């Protein structure tokens, strides 16, 4: 079940040269969603095409949601967000959608591989797990072109300092920087899930997950029934690029 709700732009923040983060406050009812799900964003007059964006934060009592929007050349919706959308304006949010959600009862390790704004659903999943006191290994490997493109470095470093079960590793593809830990070093080896035991691997535009929950298979309010999910070549959070 999904619905459309008005949200108001609380504030915006440029996270990288090409990515803006939107914080939206519900103007009426807040969406009921699970970490890892995505929504459709459009203007209230329906003048720009709706585009899908993963919610980048775990559910909050105040109903605020965060979206990471990448600027796309000639992208009508992303251009609207980056160039014309202002604080205080209302937008339309519909959803939630998607199956890239977690099993809160799982105790097996998780390894997340992501880049750019695709970190959004992963950030929500990790935040929710840490807030719930999960003690399983959670490892995030984030790839960026340069240091300026590393989103949430301070946030993830803070989580790592406070939560020994969480490990953050960043890699750069177009700039020099501190080398990532060697896979055979003690710290890195202990941080990474062992082969054959990792429950979820997230990659940009693909996913490999087992034991995940499908929200659409249960009526709202019913207990979650988790079933194995096969590998899918589709984007786990259906992030649009326009």
Backbone torsions as a table, in degrees:
resi	resn	phi	psi	omega
1	UNK	NA	134.3	178.1
2	UNK	-133.5	161.4	179.5
3	UNK	-148.1	165.9	179.1
4	UNK	-110.5	131.3	-178.0
5	UNK	-133.3	146.9	173.3
6	UNK	-80.0	136.3	175.3
7	UNK	-127.3	151.2	179.3
8	UNK	-112.0	138.2	179.8
9	UNK	-70.0	113.0	-179.6
10	UNK	-80.2	-49.6	172.2
11	UNK	-164.2	163.7	178.0
12	UNK	-126.1	154.0	179.5
13	UNK	-145.2	129.7	175.5
14	UNK	-79.5	117.0	-175.7
15	UNK	-92.2	-34.3	176.6
16	UNK	-143.5	175.4	177.5
17	UNK	-57.5	-21.4	-176.5
18	UNK	-121.7	-0.3	-174.9
19	UNK	-124.8	129.4	174.3
20	UNK	-111.6	139.6	173.9
21	UNK	-102.4	127.5	175.6
22	UNK	-102.8	131.2	169.4
23	UNK	-108.8	123.4	-173.5
24	UNK	-119.2	135.3	178.0
25	UNK	-107.3	134.8	179.0
26	UNK	-63.7	132.2	177.3
27	UNK	-88.5	-16.2	177.5
28	UNK	-137.6	-111.0	178.1
29	UNK	-87.3	142.6	177.8
30	UNK	-86.1	144.2	177.1
31	UNK	-69.1	142.7	174.1
32	UNK	-95.3	110.7	-175.0
33	UNK	-137.0	165.6	175.3
34	UNK	-107.9	147.2	176.0
35	UNK	-55.1	134.1	-178.3
36	UNK	102.9	-15.1	-179.4
37	UNK	-82.7	166.5	-179.0
38	UNK	-126.7	167.3	-179.9
39	UNK	-131.6	166.6	171.7
40	UNK	-99.7	131.8	-180.0
41	UNK	-113.3	133.4	173.3
42	UNK	-155.9	170.1	178.8
43	UNK	-78.7	161.4	-175.5
44	UNK	-67.3	-24.8	-179.7
45	UNK	-90.4	0.1	-179.8
46	UNK	57.6	38.0	180.0
47	UNK	-90.7	-17.5	176.4
48	UNK	-117.1	151.1	-177.8
49	UNK	-64.2	140.8	174.8
50	UNK	-67.8	141.3	178.0
51	UNK	-131.9	149.8	-176.7
52	UNK	-93.8	135.5	178.2
53	UNK	-140.1	134.1	178.1
54	UNK	-71.6	142.4	175.8
55	UNK	-74.5	129.1	-170.8
56	UNK	-97.5	10.3	178.0
57	UNK	-138.6	155.6	174.5
58	UNK	-70.2	156.4	179.3
59	UNK	-55.3	140.7	-178.2
60	UNK	-123.1	152.1	178.4
61	UNK	-59.6	-31.7	-178.9
62	UNK	-83.8	-3.2	175.9
63	UNK	79.3	3.1	179.5
64	UNK	-63.5	141.9	173.8
65	UNK	-129.2	151.4	179.8
66	UNK	-118.7	139.1	176.4
67	UNK	-129.0	139.8	175.0
68	UNK	-104.5	119.2	-174.2
69	UNK	-116.8	118.1	178.3
70	UNK	-87.6	133.8	176.0
71	UNK	-71.5	126.5	-179.0
72	UNK	-117.0	127.6	177.7
73	UNK	-53.9	127.5	-179.4
74	UNK	65.6	12.2	177.4
75	UNK	-80.1	116.7	-173.1
76	UNK	-65.1	-44.9	-176.7
77	UNK	-74.9	-44.0	179.4
78	UNK	-66.1	-33.4	176.2
79	UNK	-65.7	-39.4	176.4
80	UNK	-60.4	-45.2	-179.4
81	UNK	-64.9	-47.3	-173.9
82	UNK	-75.0	-30.8	-170.4
83	UNK	-111.2	-26.5	-171.3
84	UNK	-124.4	-24.7	-177.4
85	UNK	-70.8	132.0	-175.6
86	UNK	-121.6	155.3	175.2
87	UNK	-57.6	135.6	-179.7
88	UNK	97.2	-18.7	-179.9
89	UNK	-76.6	154.7	177.4
90	UNK	-95.2	144.7	174.5
91	UNK	-128.6	168.9	178.2
92	UNK	-108.5	128.2	178.5
93	UNK	-120.0	127.4	175.7
94	UNK	-126.3	150.1	-178.3
95	UNK	143.6	-157.9	2.6
96	UNK	-86.6	164.8	179.8
97	UNK	-134.6	165.7	171.8
98	UNK	106.6	162.9	-179.1
99	UNK	-124.7	5.7	-178.7
100	UNK	-82.8	66.5	-177.7
101	UNK	-122.6	165.4	-170.8
102	UNK	-102.3	160.4	171.4
103	UNK	-97.0	107.4	-175.3
104	UNK	-65.1	-14.7	-179.5
105	UNK	-91.1	-5.3	-175.9
106	UNK	-70.9	147.0	177.1
107	UNK	-120.4	3.6	-178.4
108	UNK	-83.7	154.7	-176.2
109	UNK	-66.4	158.3	176.5
110	UNK	-127.1	135.9	174.6
111	UNK	-121.6	124.7	-179.6
112	UNK	-115.8	126.8	176.1
113	UNK	-117.1	120.9	-174.7
114	UNK	-153.9	171.7	-178.8
115	UNK	-154.1	151.7	175.2
116	UNK	56.4	-145.4	-177.5
117	UNK	-70.7	-8.1	176.5
118	UNK	-68.2	-5.5	175.8
119	UNK	-72.9	-13.4	-173.4
120	UNK	-52.7	-57.8	-178.0
121	UNK	-66.9	-31.0	178.7
122	UNK	-66.5	-41.5	178.2
123	UNK	-59.5	-42.0	179.6
124	UNK	-65.3	-43.0	-179.5
125	UNK	-63.7	-45.0	-178.6
126	UNK	-67.7	-43.1	178.4
127	UNK	-57.6	-45.1	-179.6
128	UNK	-64.4	-41.9	-179.1
129	UNK	-64.9	-44.2	-179.8
130	UNK	-67.3	-39.1	179.2
131	UNK	-65.1	-30.5	180.0
132	UNK	-83.1	-2.6	178.3
133	UNK	81.9	22.9	179.4
134	UNK	-61.3	136.4	179.8
135	UNK	-109.5	7.7	177.5
136	UNK	-76.5	159.5	-180.0
137	UNK	-68.2	129.4	177.7
138	UNK	-127.5	113.7	-176.6
139	UNK	-120.3	127.9	177.9
140	UNK	-115.8	120.9	172.2
141	UNK	-109.8	116.1	-174.2
142	UNK	-113.6	126.4	-179.6
143	UNK	-105.0	135.2	178.1
144	UNK	-141.2	160.1	178.2
145	UNK	-70.7	-50.1	-178.4
146	UNK	-136.6	174.6	178.0
147	UNK	-60.3	-33.8	-179.6
148	UNK	-65.8	-17.5	-178.4
149	UNK	-97.3	2.9	179.8
150	UNK	-82.6	112.4	-178.8
151	UNK	-86.1	135.4	171.2
152	UNK	63.9	32.9	178.0
153	UNK	-56.7	-46.7	-178.0
154	UNK	-67.2	-40.2	178.8
155	UNK	-60.4	-50.1	-177.4
156	UNK	-67.5	-36.1	176.9
157	UNK	-64.2	-38.4	177.1
158	UNK	-65.2	-42.7	176.7
159	UNK	-60.6	-42.5	-178.7
160	UNK	-63.7	-37.0	179.9
161	UNK	-68.9	-33.4	-176.6
162	UNK	-92.3	-21.4	-174.2
163	UNK	-127.2	103.3	-176.5
164	UNK	-63.5	-18.0	179.8
165	UNK	-81.4	-9.5	-178.5
166	UNK	-104.0	135.1	-179.7
167	UNK	-127.9	129.6	178.8
168	UNK	-117.0	124.8	178.7
169	UNK	-129.3	127.0	177.2
170	UNK	-115.5	145.7	177.6
171	UNK	-126.3	150.6	178.7
172	UNK	-117.4	139.8	-177.6
173	UNK	-103.9	-19.6	-175.8
174	UNK	-131.9	19.3	179.4
175	UNK	-155.6	155.1	177.0
176	UNK	-81.8	154.1	178.1
177	UNK	-173.6	178.7	177.7
178	UNK	-54.7	133.9	-178.2
179	UNK	-66.3	141.1	175.7
180	UNK	-68.2	161.0	-179.7
181	UNK	-58.9	142.3	175.2
182	UNK	-68.9	138.3	-178.6
183	UNK	-57.6	-26.7	-177.0
184	UNK	-95.6	3.6	176.7
185	UNK	-75.9	153.9	-175.0
186	UNK	-60.6	-46.8	-177.3
187	UNK	-63.8	-45.6	-177.9
188	UNK	-69.0	-41.4	-178.4
189	UNK	-62.9	-39.0	179.3
190	UNK	-71.8	-27.3	-178.4
191	UNK	-76.1	-33.3	-175.8
192	UNK	-83.9	139.7	176.5
193	UNK	-61.5	146.9	179.3
194	UNK	-72.1	145.1	177.6
195	UNK	-55.1	136.8	178.1
196	UNK	87.5	-9.6	-177.8
197	UNK	-117.5	-10.5	-180.0
198	UNK	-69.4	135.0	-176.4
199	UNK	-89.3	-29.7	-176.5
200	UNK	-146.9	129.1	173.0
201	UNK	-119.8	124.2	179.9
202	UNK	-111.2	125.7	175.7
203	UNK	-125.5	152.6	178.3
204	UNK	-55.6	122.4	176.5
205	UNK	71.6	1.2	175.3
206	UNK	-140.8	167.2	174.6
207	UNK	-149.7	151.6	172.3
208	UNK	-132.6	105.4	-174.2
209	UNK	-134.1	148.9	174.3
210	UNK	-136.2	143.5	178.2
211	UNK	69.5	31.0	-179.7
212	UNK	-93.0	159.3	-178.4
213	UNK	-98.6	137.0	176.9
214	UNK	-105.4	108.8	-177.3
215	UNK	-59.3	-32.2	-174.4
216	UNK	-73.4	-10.3	-178.0
217	UNK	-90.4	1.7	-179.5
218	UNK	-133.5	143.6	174.4
219	UNK	-67.5	152.3	-179.0
220	UNK	-58.2	130.4	179.8
221	UNK	94.7	-14.8	-179.8
222	UNK	-81.6	160.7	179.5
223	UNK	-66.5	146.1	-179.5
224	UNK	-77.0	136.5	174.9
225	UNK	-116.7	113.6	-175.5
226	UNK	-94.7	131.4	178.6
227	UNK	-130.2	151.4	179.2
228	UNK	-59.2	139.3	177.7
229	UNK	-111.9	132.1	179.7
230	UNK	-74.1	164.8	174.5
231	UNK	-59.5	142.0	179.5
232	UNK	-131.5	135.5	176.5
233	UNK	-80.8	-6.2	179.8
234	UNK	-79.6	156.2	177.2
235	UNK	-63.1	132.0	-176.3
236	UNK	-65.5	-24.7	-177.7
237	UNK	-123.6	16.2	171.9
238	UNK	47.5	43.5	-178.2
239	UNK	-69.4	118.7	177.0
240	UNK	-79.5	155.1	-178.9
241	UNK	-122.1	54.8	-177.4
242	UNK	-153.0	NA	NA
